[in-house]
């Protein structure tokens, strides 16, 4: 039998993408400014889009300048520059609208974010599964993709607000799937699925995803040398706004980026409950390289899979080293470790273990709700995403040494040694 073809096999633009890229270039040459990326252009565009002037703290200005500086060195296509410019304008527009919300609702700043649960394992380690299962308990909630893309309410009527923001998000997703149809097999996103919370950090212009997902390595190098406390404070401010508009109980949040910044997370959320999922790093890196190559391809027009493999290996190794250093230095007992194999073997049992470890509610009927979700709620298709580690220059003999301390510390089983 022949092996199934890899899910992400194309390394360059399709004819349609080349046509769209050329159209963006024509618009640039005509002086429409759709590819202009400077602090002045982004600020002006965000102010015009929102009609607002107050962005609160100036703490975002330096990280924005660093990102723009690195964007200037990147070899984005014209289409890629249009997408990046839109992301920057949207981030600043969100920030302006957040401050306007607090101006109109000053009591939102008093909303307590009590004992949030953060799932901070790497992608492909069961984080999505755990987030969905942990939010089955009454009084808990995650962040949906439509909230992350458009965090500020647009209508006082909650039903109408939800409809408008979901419609906006669905338009964005249609465009994304047009450019990267493989995403449906790699990691399908819908407007109402629970997703990683890194977009809220984008509104502070301090987000490692711009390095990992978009290849802005110089910006990432700079960000990893900075304190992320202010960015986490702004992240918390957005959670307060979200909870103020839609009163909720405990947040169940997930994002691998928290691994790099556990120190800042715990300073801002000292009562947080952290869940760290563990899996063979070789499998994790290979799968994630396939995922983020989709975004890289759209932005650059052509990708070098081997370069992506080296970049992700380095960044992920840095992430576990930083998280482990915080644990050693501060002796935190508020981190619960989850072996991916144990999670796959007994999902309900793992959920109960986590809830007991943090003294979280574990009401009657939990097993039935978990089983119902496993049978009807999950949308991922196991085995649909096929990837080839060698395509990304990944071999176990080179990957495992970078994670040796991590593997030994948590007894991570290695399937590829």
C-alpha positions in Angstrom: 0.0 0.0 0.0 1.2 3.5 -0.8 1.5 6.0 2.1 -1.1 8.8 2.0 0.2 12.0 0.5 1.2 14.7 2.9 -1.6 17.2 3.6 0.6 20.3 2.9 2.6 19.5 -0.2 2.5 22.8 -2.1 5.3 25.2 -1.4 4.3 28.1 -3.7 1.4 30.2 -4.8 -1.4 28.8 -6.9 -2.3 30.6 -10.2 -5.2 32.3 -8.3 -2.9 33.5 -5.5 -0.4 34.9 -8.1 -3.2 36.8 -9.7 -4.3 38.3 -6.4 -0.7 39.1 -5.6 -0.3 40.9 -8.9 -3.5 42.9 -8.2 -2.0 44.0 -4.9 1.1 45.1 -6.6 -0.8 47.1 -9.2 -2.7 48.8 -6.3 0.6 49.6 -4.6 2.1 51.1 -7.8 -1.1 53.2 -8.2 -0.5 54.7 -4.8 -3.5 53.2 -3.0 -1.4 52.6 0.1 -2.7 49.0 0.7 0.9 47.8 1.3 2.2 50.8 3.2 3.5 49.7 6.6 4.8 52.4 8.9 3.8 53.5 12.4 2.2 56.7 11.0 0.2 54.8 8.3 -1.1 52.2 10.8 -2.1 54.8 13.4 -3.8 57.0 10.8 -5.7 54.0 9.3 -6.9 52.8 12.7 -8.1 56.2 13.7 -10.0 56.6 10.4 -11.5 53.2 10.7 -12.8 53.7 14.3 -13.2 57.4 14.6 -11.3 57.1 17.9 -8.2 58.7 19.3 -7.5 57.2 22.8 -5.5 54.0 22.8 -4.8 54.1 26.5 -1.2 53.3 27.5 1.7 53.9 25.1 3.3 50.6 26.0 2.4 49.2 22.6 4.4 51.7 20.6 7.8 50.2 21.0 6.8 46.6 20.2 4.8 48.0 17.2 7.9 49.8 16.0 10.0 46.6 16.4 7.5 44.6 14.5 7.3 47.2 11.7 11.1 47.3 11.5 11.3 43.6 11.0 8.5 43.6 8.5 10.5 46.0 6.5 13.3 43.4 6.3 11.0 40.5 5.4 10.5 39.4 1.9 6.7 39.4 1.9 4.8 39.4 -1.4 2.5 42.3 -2.1 -0.4 40.1 -1.0 1.5 39.2 2.2 2.1 42.9 2.9 -1.6 43.6 2.5 -2.4 40.9 5.0 0.2 42.0 7.5 -0.9 45.7 7.2 -4.5 44.6 7.8 -3.5 42.7 10.9 -1.6 45.7 12.3 -4.5 48.1 11.6 -7.0 45.6 13.1 -4.8 45.3 16.3 -4.7 49.0 16.8 -8.4 49.4 16.0 -9.2 46.8 18.6 -7.1 48.7 21.1 -8.9 51.9 20.4 -12.3 50.2 20.7 -11.2 48.5 24.0 -10.4 51.9 25.5 -13.7 53.3 24.3 -15.5 50.4 25.9 -13.9 51.1 29.3 -14.6 54.8 28.9 -18.3 54.0 28.5 -18.2 51.2 31.2 -15.6 52.1 33.8 -17.0 49.4 36.1 -15.6 46.8 33.7 -12.2 47.4 35.3 -13.6 46.0 38.5 -14.5 42.6 37.1 -12.6 39.9 38.9 -10.8 37.2 36.8 -10.6 34.5 39.5 -8.5 31.4 39.2 -8.5 31.1 35.4 -7.2 27.8 34.0 -4.5 28.1 31.4 -3.6 25.1 29.2 -0.1 25.9 28.0 1.2 22.8 26.2 2.5 22.9 22.7 0.0 22.4 19.8 -0.8 18.8 19.0 -0.5 17.7 22.6 -4.2 17.5 23.4 -4.7 21.1 24.4 -7.9 21.6 22.3 -9.4 18.3 23.6 -8.7 19.3 27.2 -10.1 22.8 26.8 -13.3 21.5 25.3 -13.7 18.9 28.1 -12.9 21.3 30.9 -15.5 23.8 29.7 -18.3 21.2 29.9 -18.7 22.0 33.6 -21.3 24.6 34.4 -19.9 28.1 35.1 -16.8 27.7 32.9 -16.2 29.1 29.4 -13.5 29.4 26.7 -12.9 32.1 24.2 -14.5 31.4 20.8 -12.8 32.3 17.6 -15.3 35.1 16.8 -14.5 36.7 20.2 -10.8 36.6 19.6 -11.0 38.0 16.1 -13.4 40.8 17.2 -13.2 41.1 21.0 -15.1 44.4 21.4 -18.9 44.3 21.4 -20.5 46.1 18.4 -24.1 46.2 19.8 -25.6 46.4 23.2 -28.0 43.7 22.2 -26.1 40.5 22.9 -27.9 38.3 20.3 -27.4 40.9 17.6 -23.8 41.5 18.7 -23.0 37.8 18.5 -24.6 37.6 15.0 -22.6 40.5 13.6 -19.3 39.4 15.0 -19.8 35.8 13.9 -20.7 37.0 10.4 -17.5 39.1 10.2 -15.4 36.1 11.4 -17.0 33.8 8.8 -16.0 36.2 6.0 -12.4 36.1 7.3 -12.4 32.3 7.4 -13.8 32.0 3.9 -10.9 34.0 2.6 -8.4 32.0 4.7 -9.7 28.7 3.4 -9.6 30.0 -0.2 -5.9 30.6 0.2 -5.1 27.6 2.4 -7.7 24.8 1.8 -5.5 22.3 3.6 -6.4 23.9 6.9 -9.6 21.9 7.1 -7.5 18.7 7.5 -4.7 20.2 9.6 -6.7 22.2 12.1 -10.2 23.2 11.1 -11.3 26.5 12.6 -14.9 27.7 12.7 -16.3 30.9 14.1 -17.6 29.2 17.1 -14.8 26.8 18.0 -12.6 27.5 21.0 -9.2 28.7 20.0 -5.8 29.9 21.2 -6.0 33.3 22.9 -2.8 34.8 21.3 -4.9 37.3 19.2 -5.5 39.2 22.4 -1.8 39.7 22.8 -1.6 41.1 19.2 -3.7 44.0 20.4 -0.7 44.8 22.7 1.6 44.3 19.7 3.5 41.8 21.9 2.8 38.4 20.5 5.2 35.6 19.7 2.9 34.2 17.0 4.2 37.0 14.7 7.6 35.3 15.0 6.5 31.7 14.9 3.6 31.9 12.5 4.9 34.7 10.3 8.6 34.3 10.4 9.5 37.7 12.0 12.6 36.2 13.7 14.2 39.5 14.6 11.1 40.7 16.3 10.8 37.4 18.1 14.4 37.6 19.3 13.7 41.1 20.7 10.4 40.1 22.3 12.0 37.2 24.2 14.3 39.6 25.9 11.5 41.8 27.1 9.2 41.6 30.2 5.7 40.5 29.1 4.0 41.8 32.3 2.5 44.8 30.7 1.2 42.7 27.8 -0.4 40.3 30.3 -2.0 43.2 32.1 -3.6 44.3 28.8 -4.6 40.7 28.1 -6.4 40.6 31.5 -8.0 44.0 30.7 -9.6 42.4 27.6 -10.8 39.4 29.6 -12.5 41.8 32.0 -14.2 43.5 29.1 -15.4 40.2 27.7 -16.7 39.0 31.0 -18.3 42.4 31.7 -20.4 42.2 28.5 -21.2 38.5 28.8 -21.0 37.7 32.6 -19.3 34.4 33.0 -17.6 32.1 35.5 -14.2 30.7 35.2 -12.2 31.1 32.0 -10.6 28.0 30.5 -7.9 29.4 28.2 -5.3 27.8 26.0 -2.3 28.9 24.1 1.3 27.4 23.7 2.7 31.0 23.9 2.1 31.0 27.6 5.0 28.6 28.0 7.6 31.2 27.0 6.2 33.7 29.6 5.0 31.7 32.6 6.7 34.3 34.9 4.7 37.2 33.5 1.5 35.1 33.5 1.8 34.3 37.2 2.7 37.9 38.2 -0.6 39.1 36.6 -2.7 36.0 37.5 -1.1 34.8 40.8 -4.1 32.4 41.4 -4.0 30.9 38.0 -4.3 27.1 37.5 -1.8 25.9 34.9 -2.1 22.7 32.9 1.0 21.6 30.9 0.5 18.9 28.4 3.5 16.7 27.3 4.2 14.7 24.2 7.1 13.5 22.1 8.6 16.8 20.9 9.6 15.3 17.5 6.0 14.6 16.6 4.8 17.9 17.9 7.3 19.9 15.9 6.7 18.0 12.7 3.0 18.4 12.9 3.2 22.1 13.8 5.6 22.9 11.0 3.0 21.5 8.6 0.4 23.8 10.2 2.3 27.1 10.2 3.7 26.5 6.7 0.3 27.4 5.4 0.5 31.0 6.8 4.1 31.3 5.7 3.2 30.3 2.2 0.4 32.9 1.9 2.7 35.7 3.2 5.9 34.9 1.3 4.6 33.2 -1.9 7.1 30.4 -1.4 8.4 28.5 1.6 11.5 26.7 2.6 10.3 23.8 4.7 13.8 23.0 6.1 14.1 26.6 7.4 10.7 26.3 9.1 11.8 23.1 10.8 14.9 24.7 12.2 13.1 27.8 13.4 10.3 25.9 15.2 12.7 23.4 16.8 14.8 26.3 18.2 11.8 28.3 19.4 10.0 25.3 21.0 13.2 24.3 22.8 13.5 27.8 24.1 9.9 27.7 25.3 10.3 24.6 27.5 13.6 25.8 28.9 12.0 29.1 30.0 9.0 27.4 31.5 11.2 24.9 33.4 13.4 27.6 34.7 10.4 29.4 36.2 9.3 26.2 37.9 12.8 25.6 39.4 13.2 29.2 40.6 9.8 29.6 42.2 8.8 26.1 43.1 5.2 26.6 41.9 2.7 23.9 42.9 0.0 25.3 40.7 1.1 23.5 37.5 -0.5 20.1 36.7 1.4 18.0 34.2 -0.6 15.9 31.7 1.0 13.0 29.8 -0.6 12.9 26.3 -0.8 9.1 26.4 -2.7 9.1 29.6 -5.1 11.7 28.2 -5.8 9.7 25.1 -6.3 6.5 27.2 -8.8 8.1 29.7 -10.1 11.5 28.9 -12.8 11.6 31.6 -10.3 10.4 34.2 -7.8 13.1 33.3 -10.5 15.8 33.5 -11.4 14.6 37.0 -7.7 14.5 38.1 -7.2 18.1 36.9 -10.4 19.3 38.7 -9.4 17.6 41.9 -5.8 19.0 41.7 -7.1 22.5 41.6 -10.2 22.0 43.8 -12.4 22.9 40.8 -16.2 22.0 40.7 -16.8 18.5 39.4 -20.5 18.2 39.4 -22.8 15.2 38.9 -23.2 14.0 35.3 -19.7 15.0 34.3 -18.8 11.6 32.8 -22.0 11.6 30.7 -21.3 15.1 29.4 -17.7 14.2 28.5 -18.8 11.0 26.7 -21.5 12.9 24.8 -19.0 15.4 23.6 -16.5 12.8 22.6 -19.2 11.1 20.5 -20.8 14.1 19.0 -18.9 17.3 19.8 -15.4 16.8 18.5 -14.8 17.8 14.8 -11.2 16.8 14.3 -10.7 13.7 12.1 -7.9 11.6 13.5 -5.4 10.7 10.8 -6.6 13.3 8.4 -3.5 15.4 8.8 -0.5 13.6 7.2 3.0 15.2 7.5 6.5 14.1 6.8 9.2 15.2 9.3 12.0 14.8 6.8 10.3 17.4 4.6 11.2 19.9 7.3 14.7 18.7 7.8 13.7 17.0 11.1 15.5 13.9 12.3 15.3 12.5 15.8 19.0 12.5 16.4 19.1 16.3 16.0 15.7 17.2 17.6 15.9 15.2 20.8 19.2 16.6 22.2 17.6 20.1 22.2 14.9 18.8 24.5 17.0 16.4 26.6 16.3 18.2 30.0 12.6 18.4 29.2 12.4 14.8 28.2 14.2 13.6 31.4 12.3 16.0 33.7 8.9 14.8 32.6 9.6 11.3 31.5 8.3 12.0 28.0 8.1 8.8 26.0 9.9 8.9 22.7 8.3 7.2 19.7 11.0 8.1 17.2 14.3 7.4 19.0 
